Amino acid sequence: MAEFSNDFLKKIFNLKFQDHHALIYENKHYTYKQLRENTLNKIEILKSKANSKLVAIIGDYDCDSVALFLACIELNKIAIPLIDEKEIDNKLKEINCDILFKHGQISFNEQQDNLTQHEIIEKLTSQNKSGLILFSSGSTGKPKVIVHDLQKILNSYLDKKYKHINMLLFLMFDHIGGLNTLLNCLSMNACGVAIKDRKNVDLLAKNIEKYKISLLPASPSLLNLFLISNIVEQYNLSSLRLITYGTEKMPETLLEKLKIAFPKVKFLQTFGTSEIGITQTKSYKDFIKLENVDYKIIDNELFIKSDTQSLGYLNADNSVFDSEGYFATGDLVEVIHENGEEYIKIIGRNKEVINVGGEKVLPQEVEGVILQIPFIQDCLVYSQKNPITGQSVCVKIVLEQGKTLNSLELKKEIRLFCKDKLANYKIPTKIEIVEKLEFSDRFKKVRK
């Protein structure tokens, strides 16, 4: 349309679909026409500060926040989507932000002309390109500030075909997976459905039933909660056709249970990081083939180079990118070949490896075995310091409802079950029974 110069915005605001719903947020409905008008309004507001480059958006998948994100695309701004109120001040200290949009209110930094800029920001500014700043989870220290050329990401959605379906916007607004779902949704002129209380599995299921959600992007931890909470029996989830999962390893036993619970649903493993974007995949059993990217494997660790990878960090060295431009993902993989094609399986994370007297233990491997025990609903394997072996293997266990065992009895059961499936040093030496596991805001297990 004439109002927009950006090809992505021209695509999503096609006149044919202006009366279709674009967003449903907290049960409020917005059409593509309303989203377009809101975007045009935000463009005019941003134009009033023509020299401003960095725009922080503290919000969610509400119409105002999405419209401002789209306005940043049209005006070649650098968008910084944020959602965690507790971390906002700390994160914004890492960058020099010109404009702050917080829950509908816009404020301007009048000292912007005196701000020093990182060379990556200066490069985007001098080339008049739109950008995207994301933050790592910070689980191993201070969050890293990751900068993307946003137009490179948007280009990957321009050939999407129109599809009138409802998709759940589950992953966060400040998460590469969440933004991927949003951009996929808009590029297909589909409708994105979102709620604030993402950890409320009953509310998620109610919305899937109410809005007949076809596509559900989720983490294995969330999907396991669906089974544990007996959500499948309580709600009509028959509208689901595709469940995509990522962010953490999917245990084989859990995937088997999910396929039984959702017999008509296709399960697709996705792969991506904040540094490289989301990669297209093709599945073979529990392995995936990475498509449209270059990759190599060194000492079982996966290195990736993609068209959508970031320009680098603002507050950390970029040694994770090698001299050829490959990003060290930290993911450890197995490889198989089928019909002349190479497939990989993520078996764990470098930083999560437990070192027991020089022997390496992958928590995910141990979890995969323990989850085969019928009365165990979930578990979390983690390390603890040990004066003799350096580290020892520990596990938190969630028992099925009605099962009563004390820690000593459970330890005996686990050791007996694992003795012919795991090496002795991999079998947990400390067992803790818990009612539920702790999850991060990005719905990944918190492995302390």
C-alpha positions in Angstrom: 0.0 0.0 0.0 1.1 3.6 -0.6 1.4 4.4 3.1 4.4 2.1 3.5 7.7 1.8 1.8 8.9 -1.3 3.5 8.1 -4.6 1.6 7.2 -6.5 4.8 4.6 -3.9 5.8 3.2 -3.7 2.3 2.7 -7.5 2.4 1.0 -7.7 5.8 -1.3 -4.7 5.2 -2.8 -6.1 2.0 -6.2 -4.5 1.4 -7.8 -7.9 0.8 -7.3 -8.9 4.5 -7.9 -5.6 6.3 -11.1 -7.0 8.0 -9.3 -10.2 9.2 -8.3 -10.3 12.8 -4.5 -9.7 13.3 -4.3 -9.9 17.1 -6.4 -11.1 20.0 -4.7 -10.0 23.2 -6.3 -10.6 26.6 -9.6 -11.3 24.7 -9.4 -7.9 22.9 -9.7 -8.2 19.1 -7.8 -6.1 16.5 -8.2 -6.3 12.8 -5.4 -5.7 10.3 -7.1 -2.4 9.5 -6.9 -1.3 13.1 -3.3 -2.5 13.4 -2.4 -0.5 10.2 -4.1 2.7 11.5 -2.3 2.3 14.8 1.0 1.7 13.0 0.5 4.9 10.9 -0.2 6.8 14.2 3.0 5.5 15.8 5.0 6.4 12.6 3.9 10.0 13.0 4.9 10.1 16.6 8.3 8.7 15.9 8.7 11.1 13.0 8.5 14.0 15.5 11.9 12.9 16.7 13.5 12.2 13.4 17.1 11.9 14.8 16.1 9.2 17.3 17.4 5.8 16.4 16.9 3.4 19.4 13.4 2.7 20.5 12.7 0.5 23.6 9.3 -1.1 23.7 8.2 -2.4 27.1 5.0 -4.3 26.3 3.7 -7.5 25.0 1.6 -8.6 22.0 -0.9 -5.8 22.6 -1.9 -3.7 19.5 0.1 -0.6 20.6 3.4 -2.5 21.2 3.1 -4.4 18.0 2.2 -1.3 16.0 5.2 0.6 17.4 7.5 -2.4 16.5 6.1 -2.2 12.9 6.6 1.6 12.9 10.2 1.1 13.8 10.5 -1.2 10.7 9.0 1.4 8.4 11.3 4.2 9.7 14.5 2.1 9.9 14.7 2.5 13.7 16.4 0.0 16.0 13.7 -1.7 18.1 14.4 -3.1 21.6 11.4 -5.2 22.7 11.3 -5.9 26.4 8.8 -7.5 28.7 10.4 -8.2 32.1 9.7 -5.1 34.3 12.2 -6.2 36.9 15.1 -6.2 34.5 14.3 -3.1 32.4 16.5 -0.6 34.2 19.5 -3.0 34.3 19.1 -3.8 30.6 18.6 -0.2 29.4 21.8 0.8 31.2 23.7 -1.3 28.7 22.5 0.8 25.7 21.8 4.5 25.0 18.1 4.5 24.3 16.5 7.5 22.6 12.8 6.6 23.0 11.0 4.6 25.7 7.6 3.2 25.1 6.1 1.7 28.2 2.5 0.4 28.3 1.1 3.0 25.9 3.2 6.0 27.1 6.1 7.4 25.0 9.0 9.4 26.5 12.0 10.9 24.7 15.6 11.2 25.8 16.4 14.9 25.2 20.1 14.2 25.6 20.3 11.8 22.7 22.6 13.9 20.5 25.3 13.7 23.2 25.2 9.9 23.5 28.1 7.8 22.4 27.3 5.0 20.1 28.7 1.6 19.6 30.2 1.0 16.1 27.5 -1.6 15.3 24.8 1.0 16.0 26.7 3.6 14.1 26.9 1.2 11.1 23.1 0.6 11.1 22.5 4.3 11.5 24.9 5.4 8.7 23.3 2.8 6.3 19.8 3.8 7.4 18.8 0.2 8.3 16.3 -1.0 10.7 17.7 -3.0 13.7 16.7 -5.3 16.5 18.3 -5.6 19.9 17.7 -8.7 22.0 19.1 -9.7 25.4 20.4 -13.2 26.3 18.7 -14.8 29.3 21.7 -14.0 31.5 21.5 -17.4 33.2 25.3 -17.6 33.3 26.0 -14.0 34.1 25.1 -10.5 32.8 22.7 -10.6 29.8 24.5 -10.0 26.5 23.1 -7.3 24.2 22.6 -8.8 20.7 22.2 -6.6 17.6 20.5 -7.7 14.4 20.0 -6.2 11.0 16.2 -6.4 11.2 15.6 -6.2 7.4 17.6 -9.4 6.9 15.3 -11.2 9.3 12.2 -9.7 7.6 13.3 -10.8 4.2 12.9 -14.4 5.2 9.1 -13.9 5.6 8.3 -12.2 2.3 7.5 -15.4 0.4 5.1 -16.7 3.1 1.7 -17.7 1.6 -1.5 -16.3 3.1 -3.2 -18.7 5.6 -6.2 -17.8 7.6 -5.5 -19.6 10.9 -5.2 -18.7 14.6 -1.7 -19.1 16.2 -0.8 -18.9 19.9 1.8 -16.2 20.6 3.3 -18.1 23.5 7.0 -17.3 23.5 7.9 -13.9 24.8 7.8 -10.6 23.0 11.5 -10.1 23.7 12.4 -13.6 22.6 13.7 -14.6 19.1 11.2 -17.5 19.0 8.3 -15.2 20.0 9.1 -12.6 17.4 9.5 -15.4 14.8 6.0 -16.6 15.6 4.6 -13.0 15.4 6.3 -12.3 12.1 5.2 -15.6 10.6 1.7 -14.9 11.8 1.5 -11.4 10.3 3.2 -12.4 7.0 0.5 -15.0 6.5 -2.3 -12.6 7.5 -3.1 -15.1 10.2 -4.3 -14.1 13.7 -2.1 -14.2 16.7 -3.6 -14.9 20.1 -1.8 -14.0 23.3 -2.4 -13.8 27.1 -0.3 -12.2 29.9 -0.3 -15.2 32.2 1.7 -17.6 30.1 2.4 -20.0 33.0 -1.3 -20.7 33.6 -1.7 -23.9 31.6 -5.5 -23.9 32.2 -5.8 -20.4 30.7 -3.6 -21.4 27.8 -5.8 -24.4 27.1 -9.0 -22.3 27.4 -7.7 -20.0 24.8 -6.7 -22.8 22.5 -10.3 -24.2 22.8 -12.0 -20.8 22.6 -10.1 -19.5 19.5 -9.6 -22.8 17.8 -5.8 -22.4 17.7 -4.2 -24.4 14.9 -0.5 -23.8 15.7 1.1 -23.9 19.1 4.7 -23.0 19.6 5.9 -24.3 22.9 8.7 -25.6 25.1 8.9 -29.3 26.1 8.5 -28.2 29.7 5.1 -26.5 28.9 4.0 -29.6 26.9 4.8 -31.8 29.8 2.7 -29.6 32.1 -0.2 -30.1 29.7 0.1 -33.9 30.3 0.7 -33.6 34.1 -2.2 -31.3 34.5 -4.5 -33.5 32.4 -5.3 -30.6 30.2 -6.0 -32.8 27.2 -8.9 -34.5 29.0 -10.4 -31.2 30.4 -10.4 -29.1 27.2 -11.2 -29.6 23.5 -7.9 -29.1 21.8 -8.9 -30.8 18.6 -8.2 -27.6 16.6 -4.5 -28.1 17.0 -2.7 -29.2 13.8 0.9 -28.3 14.4 3.0 -28.1 17.6 6.5 -26.7 17.2 8.9 -27.1 20.1 12.4 -25.8 20.9 14.3 -23.8 23.5 15.4 -27.0 25.3 15.8 -30.7 24.5 12.7 -32.8 24.1 13.0 -36.2 26.0 12.1 -39.1 23.7 9.7 -40.5 26.3 7.8 -37.2 26.5 7.5 -36.9 22.7 6.0 -40.4 22.6 3.5 -39.5 25.2 2.6 -36.3 23.4 2.0 -38.1 20.1 -0.4 -40.5 21.9 -2.2 -37.5 23.6 -2.4 -35.6 20.3 -2.7 -38.2 17.6 -3.8 -35.8 14.8 -1.1 -33.2 15.5 2.2 -32.9 13.7 5.2 -32.2 15.9 8.0 -30.1 14.5 11.3 -29.4 16.2 12.6 -25.9 15.6 16.1 -24.6 16.2 17.4 -21.1 16.7 19.2 -18.8 19.0 19.1 -15.1 19.7 22.4 -14.8 17.8 21.5 -16.6 14.6 17.7 -16.4 14.3 15.3 -19.3 13.7 16.5 -22.0 11.3 14.2 -24.1 9.1 14.3 -27.8 9.9 13.2 -31.1 8.5 12.7 -34.0 10.9 13.7 -37.7 10.8 12.7 -39.6 13.9 14.2 -37.5 16.7 16.8 -35.9 14.5 16.6 -32.7 12.5 18.1 -31.5 9.3 19.2 -27.8 9.4 18.1 -26.0 6.2 19.1 -22.7 4.6 22.2 -22.4 6.9 25.8 -23.4 6.8 27.1 -25.4 9.8 30.0 -27.4 11.0 30.6 -29.6 14.0 33.8 -29.4 16.1 34.3 -31.7 19.1 30.6 -32.5 19.0 29.7 -28.8 19.3 27.5 -27.2 16.6 28.7 -24.0 14.8 26.2 -22.2 12.5 26.4 -19.4 10.0 23.2 -17.9 8.7 21.8 -15.0 6.6 19.8 -13.9 9.7 22.6 -14.0 12.3 23.4 -11.1 14.5 25.9 -8.3 13.8 27.5 -9.0 17.2 27.3 -8.0 20.9 27.4 -4.5 22.3 28.7 -5.5 25.8 30.8 -8.6 25.2 33.5 -9.8 23.0 32.5 -11.6 19.8 34.9 -14.5 20.0 31.9 -16.9 19.8 32.0 -16.0 16.1 35.0 -17.6 14.5 37.1 -16.1 11.6 34.7 -17.6 9.0 31.7 -16.1 10.7 30.4 -19.3 12.3 28.6 -18.9 15.7 29.5 -21.4 18.5 26.0 -22.4 19.7 27.2 -24.3 22.8 24.9 -27.2 21.7 26.4 -30.7 21.7 25.0 -32.9 18.9 24.9 -36.5 17.5 24.9 -37.0 13.7 23.3 -39.6 11.5 23.0 -39.9 7.7 19.8 -41.0 5.9 19.1 -41.0 2.2 22.3 -39.0 1.6 21.2 -36.3 4.0 22.8 -35.4 7.3 20.6 -35.1 10.4 21.6 -33.9 13.9 20.2 -34.4 17.4 20.8 -31.9 20.2 22.0 -34.0 23.2 22.9 -31.2 25.6 24.6 -27.9 26.3 28.3 -27.4 26.8 27.8 -25.2 29.9 25.5 -27.8 31.5 27.9 -30.8 31.3 28.6 -32.2 34.8 32.2 -33.3 35.5 32.3 -36.3 37.8 36.0 -37.1 38.5 36.9 -36.3 34.9 33.9 -38.2 33.4 31.4 -36.0 31.6 27.7 -36.3 32.2 24.9 -34.8 30.1 21.9 -33.9 32.4 19.5 -34.5 29.5 20.8 -38.1 29.0 20.1 -38.9 32.6 16.7 -37.2 32.5 15.8 -39.2 29.5 16.4 -42.5 31.3 14.7 -41.4 34.6 11.6 -40.3 32.7 11.1 -43.8 31.5 10.1 -44.8 35.1 6.3 -44.9 34.9 5.5 -43.1 38.2 7.9 -40.2 37.6 6.1 -37.2 35.8 9.1 -34.9 35.5 12.7 -34.5 36.7 15.6 -32.0 36.6 19.2 -33.2 36.8 21.8 -30.7 38.0 25.3 -30.6 39.5 26.5 -30.1 43.0 30.1 -29.5 44.3 31.7 -32.6 45.6 35.0 -32.5 47.6 36.2 -35.8 46.1 34.9 -35.9 42.5 34.6 -32.2 41.9 30.9 -32.5 41.0 28.2 -35.0 41.7 24.9 -35.7 39.9 21.7 -34.6 41.6 18.1 -34.8 40.6 14.8 -33.2 41.6 11.8 -35.6 41.0 8.1 -34.9 40.5 6.1 -38.0 41.3 2.8 -38.8 39.7 -0.2 -37.9 41.8 -1.0 -40.5 44.5 2.5 -42.1 44.5 4.1 -42.0 48.0 7.8 -42.7 48.3 10.4 -41.2 50.6 13.7 -40.0 49.2 15.6 -43.2 50.3 13.0 -45.5 48.7 13.0 -43.4 45.5 16.8 -43.4 45.4 16.8 -47.3 45.5 14.2 -47.4 42.8 16.1 -45.0 40.5 19.4 -46.8 41.0 17.9 -50.2 40.3 16.2 -48.9 37.1 19.3 -47.1 35.9 22.0 -49.6 36.7 21.9 -51.3 33.3 21.1 -48.1 31.3 23.6 -45.6 32.7 27.2 -45.8 33.8 27.5 -45.8 37.6 28.9 -42.2 37.7 25.9 -40.9 35.8 23.4 -42.2 38.3 22.2 -39.4 40.7 23.7 -39.6 44.2 21.2 -37.0 45.6 17.4 -37.4 45.2 15.0 -34.6 46.1 11.2 -35.0 45.8 9.4 -31.8 44.8 5.8 -30.9 44.0 6.9 -29.0 40.8 9.9 -27.8 39.0 11.0 -24.2 38.6 10.7 -22.6 35.2 12.2 -19.4 33.8 10.0 -16.7 32.2 11.0 -18.3 28.9 9.5 -21.6 30.1 12.7 -23.5 30.3 13.8 -25.6 33.3 16.0 -23.6 35.7 19.0 -25.9 36.1 20.8 -24.7 39.3 
